[in-house]
Structures are given as C-alpha cells and as structure tokens.
Amino acid sequence: MKILVCISNVPDTTTKVKFTDNNTKFDTTGVQWVINPWDELALTRALELKDNAATGVKGVTVAHVGPATAEPTIRKALAIGADDAIRINLDPKDAYQVAAQIAEVVKNEQFDVILCGIESSDFNGSTVGSMVAEFLGYPSVSAVSGLNFDNGNAVITREIDGGKESVSVPTPFVAIVQKGIAKEPRIAAMRGIMQARTKVIKVIEPVAVDALTEVTSFEPPQPRAKCVFVDAENPKQLIDLLQNEAKVI
Amino acid sequence: MSVLVFAENWDGKFKKLSFELVSYGAKVAEMLGVSTTVLSIGNVADDELSKLGNYGAQKILSLKNDALNILDSQAYTAAIAEIAQQEGAKVVVIANNNMGKSIAPRLSVKLKAAIGSGVSKLPLSTSPFVVYKRAYSGNAYAHVELKSDVKIITLAQNSFDLIETSNQASIETATVNIDGSLVKTKVNDVQKQSGKLLLTDAEIVVSGGRGMKSPDNWGPIVELADLLGGATACSRPVSDEGWRPHEEHTGQTGKIVAPNLYIAVGISGATQHLAGVSSSKYIVAINTDKDAPIFEAAQYGIVGDASKVLPKLVEAVKEAKAK
C-alpha cells in the first residue's frame, strides 16, 4: 500500500502578512516558509501508519505543485520521514490547477491513499483534496480526524455536526484530514535530515490546464476600534455595553 | 436561468445557516436578474420546506433518492450537478461547512465551474464576477475573479444577514438519474450528541484559555455560556492538555467561528487563536496581562484575574436578566 501526501508551501503562521504591487501580490520579504500545518499532520499520520507493519503501508511519497524555491520545504518533509517526493514544476494560479496536476501524477504512479490537509493557511480554500478525487473519479472523505487500516481496509473517522462517524471506502481514495488525525506533527531528527539529502525529489513538468479563478487583489482586515476597558470591580458596566451599545446580548 | 442554493437539513429541519444561504442566493439572483431555486435533499416536510420561501426562494426542489441517505461525496456531487444542469444554474450556493466542503470542490471539477470558497460578502461585481473571501487565515481578504460560465460559491456561516421576504414559493419534486452503485461510502457507526448547541451555530461563545489555570475552574465559563444561551470553547493549549474536548478548540487548526459575541477568558490571543475567531462581530477579553494581544482584537476588555472577574460577571448577567 502506498500513500501520497499532498503538501503546500506556506508562510510560517506567525508571519506579518503584507502585500506589494498595489495589493496584488503577497510580500515574501523575510518570510519563513513551512509545510502547511494540516499537511504536516497528514504526513505524520502517514508515517505512523507505515511504522506499523500490520497496516500494510509500505511507502509514503509527498507531492507538491510549485517552483524550485519550494524545495527546502519538500526537503523538510523528506527529513521528517517521507520516502521520496514529486514536485510538479508550476507556479499555480488556483486550486483547480493544483488538483489537476496532482491527479495527473496519481494516474501515472498509482497510489492507494491520497491525503490532503483540510486547507492551506494562505488561501484557506479547502478545495484541492476533493477536486483531486473528482478528477480521478475516486471516493473522497472530508473532515477526517482518524485513519487506520484493518486487514488492508481503511477505517476512517469523520467529523459531523455534533459528533463523529466511522466510515469506510474502498481504495484508492482521497482523505481530507484535519485536527485529530495526528496528535503532534513529527519533527525531523538529525538522522532524518542527513538521509533527506540523498532522497529523490522527482521533478515533473505540468500538463496544460487553465486556472478558473484569479486573485485580483488583497485587502487587510478592517481595523478594529480601540478596546474599551471596563473596571474589573464593575463588570455590570460591561453587561450594559453589550446590551445597549453592541446589542449582542 | 437561476441561482441554485443547496440547503442541507438536520433531521428534517433547517437552521439559521440554511436561511442565510437562501437570503444570499436570492440577493445574487437579483444582481444577475435571474430566479432563485433552492434544492433540499432528503425527508423534509412541506411546511418546513415552505420556510425557505420566506428568505427569497422562488422554487423549492425536494429531492429524495436512496443513494443520498448517507453523505457520499460522489453521489451528492452527481445529484447536485444534474439538478444544476436541469435548472440552468449560473451560480450554485453551498454552505462552507463539513458537508459543503466535501461536495462543492467536486462539483467545481464536474461542472468545470470556478469556485469561491469561504465567501463572506455579496459578489463585489458580477461582470467580471468577483467574490470576497478570507485569506491568510484571517490576516487578509482576497478579491477573487471567477472566470467560468457557471460559478460556485461556498458561504461562510454567520457572515450574511437574513433577508425576509414574503414569497409564495412553489414546492416541486425533483428526480435525478443516480443509483446506489455510485455510493462507495459505508457508515459503520455514528456517535452523535443531539440537542446540544453546536459551537459553529452559536451566536455567543464563551471561551477559556490557559489563564483559567485548571479544568476545575470551568464552572463559571459553562454557567456564563448557559445564561447567555451560548456555547463554550477553548484555546489550543487547553484542548491539548485534555482540560476540554478537542471539539471545543477554536483557532487556526481547530474550529473557525464567527459568532456575534466571543468572550475570551484567560486567552492571550496568539496569532493562531485569532485566526479562528477574528471574524466574530464583537470580542470581549478578560486577561490579567494588559499588554496581551487579545486586547488589540477586542472591543471590550477587563484587566483582571478570571477567577475573580467571572463570578461577578455571572452575577451581573443574572441581575440584568432579572430586570
């Protein structure tokens, strides 16, 4: 059984977000790039499954759609423990393009399970995983917070409103994972970092697929009014403000 | 031509989110000069269906098909795609929730329709068709042009006000050409707490952080939430420590919420926490550290120890309620 984990290369979550070119481009000056947090959890779970021989998981590959500048992030995924990596050499314009490229890779390489994080922390789209599945005609399960294998059959926990469900789908499938899939992201050890240097990042040229969307500009969030402080001894005043000024209670 | 809204139901009932979607869809239809059709899947009684007309639905389609008894993303996608084609839908509006996220992107590929996901405003323009969505985890908003003929919008919950109208909507039975062979998902077990207010539905959220010091101190948080008719939440360290269940974790990697009022108690306001709550209409912060970043996001603040402030706040709410 082979697992493909799709990873996105995103600004570190503490980045001060700024834009250039008349608010049309993200300002990358001084930005630290990391594996998208949910993709990192997906990778962690894939490696945990591989560590357990009973699951039948034999290989974990990561895929990324992006230019060569993303290679340090891909290398990090290899250091954490992925066996190899595929980079599709395209600076994508939207999720549709990304998903089309990943689907093409899967058609040629055959994976049993494809894992995607619920969203990327930069575009917050929540779309790539399900799109990949539709391109391939595979089943997909969203809001996945647990994944295991029992005699080669996937046992999936998905979150529903007010609870959770245990579901199964036949392989090959796409699982879109979120909080709970792994406890903490796995951290690269020195040995992993050394090994990652010689692991293979296969570079594939993209297939021609047009984007369906285009970001025309960005804007910063509306600045909030300055905080009004209420005396700790007098919370009644806060209730009064919430009732009569904000009118929310 | 129409705007097609998919309105999910919960055990045969709609909720505020459903009416937000219909209100939004009707407004988009007005902008485009087309009609508003709402699709309901599953067993919903006619008097419940007719409520959708109060928010601008002109035609209500009720679809019942055994292949749609459980959420299978392929079967749902096939069904909605077929209805969208029958109705000549120009725009399909779906909730940006668990169900919507599992269907809308598949629909995008199936219909080759551009998707704007997590949209929180009406389109900024219709020609070109530009939507407004959250980006960089709440640190920015993006204007996104949807360039295909058919478009899909997933709407963020609690981002659009209800618009009541007095429409007499027609209710029609819809059929699609799909069967059980499409369904690959098997549900083995369901664990569900019914009757409890969902965090994502709550208009008031009372949330505790590490400043609460111990899980034993949660009594006043729960009491305050109950008094205000709200839900309880927590920060990531609190759910990581197991003080509260992980379903309560609000923040970038937990639940993204946008209530009318978010009361953050003993939460310093790390970027990752704010990413999940910054769309709240009002934020109240209670924290011992007057320089905590949460006060920059809050409209109202109290500098003080939660263990001393909370009981007084609970009393103040009780008094205000008694009036």
Interface residues (C-beta under 8 A of the other chain):
Chain A: P11 T13 T14 V17 F19 F26 P37 W38 A95 Y96 A99 I118 S121 D122 F123 N124 G125 S126 T127 V128 G129 S130 M131 A133 E134 F135 G137 P139 S140 V141 S142 A143 V155 R158 E159 I160 D161 G162 G163 K164 E165 S166 V167 S168 V169 P170 F173 I176 Q178 K179 G180 A211 L212 T213 E214 V215 T216 S217 F218 E219 P220 P221 R224 A225 C227 V228 F229 V230 D231 A232 E233 P235 K236 L238 I239 D240 L241 L242 Q243 A246 V248 I249
Chain B: W10 L71 D72 S73 Q74 T77 N96 N97 N98 K101 S102 I103 A104 P105 R106 L107 S108 V109 K110 K112 A113 A114 I115 G116 S117 G118 V130 K133 R134 A135 Y136 S137 G138 N139 A140 Y141 A142 H143 V144 E145 L146 K147 S148 T154 K184 T185 K186 V187 N188 D189 V190 Q191 K192 Q193 S194 K196 L198 T200 E203 I204 L228 H246 E247 H249 Q252 T253 G254 N260 L261 T271 Q272 A275 S278 K281 Y282 I283 V284 A285 F295 E296 A297 A298 Q299 Y300 G301 I302 V303 G304 D305 K308 V309 K312 L313 E315 A316 V317 E319 A320
